[in-house]
């Protein structure tokens, strides 16, 4: 457990169903051979909802339906999600199927269709097996809230489930923010083949919730990369049902809003790092810290570029302290820098000082890269006081094996 004294945040052992009034579950309906492939999440009451989506122009049918649902009155009460088939590039039939999923789960909950969001993940270009989904939704037992089943139901090539939770106090009331995520491949800054569902019992106005989510995503999910690909189905959605009974958080209430925003960012960062660590075939999490930048945007651009470099990734996998690949990525990032001021460290080993190589112990650097599951690269531009961090993973032989046979 880690305590954030600055904002009174405590990371707790919780999940997407920990906040008051939320329930989640999952089952196997037959899309995949054995594993859970249908998940659901719902709130006792309609919840103010905000979401961000993939920047890929080929947006899947479920995103169209979910956007429409949220736009209706800014509230969602239920979510239905399947894995195995993405329902992307499926035309009018795919759109009709997404609407049908929404309608079936709305009937199960006894609520209006527009209070349900829909998500899918999996193979692109295949139609959903609607008979299996229809039977699966009919089998849902809303009293069977086992959040681990939900976490398993949204996975594709992931090797482990992902959840996070933070507890804080706002205006004298305990507030909880929890979440679940999936993602391990086709991950690139600006969203990728990942789904993240966040829940909170905080009372917060829609505009403030939307701003908090966009701020959190920019600092977390948009700072991770696995392989440079951005998918068609990516969604990060947050539902706030207000059951904590705190005074309504608004953008004008700067202290309460900042506390909520910080808490949401902590949850998103936790989930983002788990996604990066679970990159397809990955053996190491890579964290790139950029300091001393003139602007935050410069720091963020460089950190993303370095962590996304295939040559940096392969060097980390091979435990090769090849600092030239890091310098190369900094140089082509498109950010104006003073090359005579740049310092680079791999772990605690300084390898470049003021733009020039330094003599370092190769064995120490290699041992660090071999033994650590989490590798830190620190870049100091020595040109300002802004900083940013990005996360990714190494690139291994298994990445090629996994993606060469994804459909089979």
Buried (B, 14 or more C-beta within 10 A) or exposed (E): EEEBEEBBBBBBEBBBBBBBBBBBBBBBBBBBEEBBBBBBBBBEEBBBBBBBBBBBEEBBBBBBBBBBBBEEBBBBBBBBBBBBBBBBBBEEEBBBBBBBBBBBBBEBBEBBBBBBBBBBBBBBEBEBBBEBBBEBBEEBEEEEBBBBBBBBBBBBBBEEBBBBBBBBBBBEBBBBBBBBBBBBBBBBBBBBBBBBBBBBBBBBBBEBBBBBBBBBBBBBBBBBBBBBBBBBBBBBBBBBBBBBBBEBBEBEBEEBBEBBBBBBBBBBBBBBBBBBBBBBBBBBBBBBBBBBBBEBEBBBBBBBBBBBBEBBBBBBBBBBBBBEBBBBBBBEBEBEBEEEBBBBBBBEBBBBBEBEEEEBEEEBBBBBBEEBEEBBBBBBBBBBEBBBBBBBBBBBEBBEEBBEEBEE
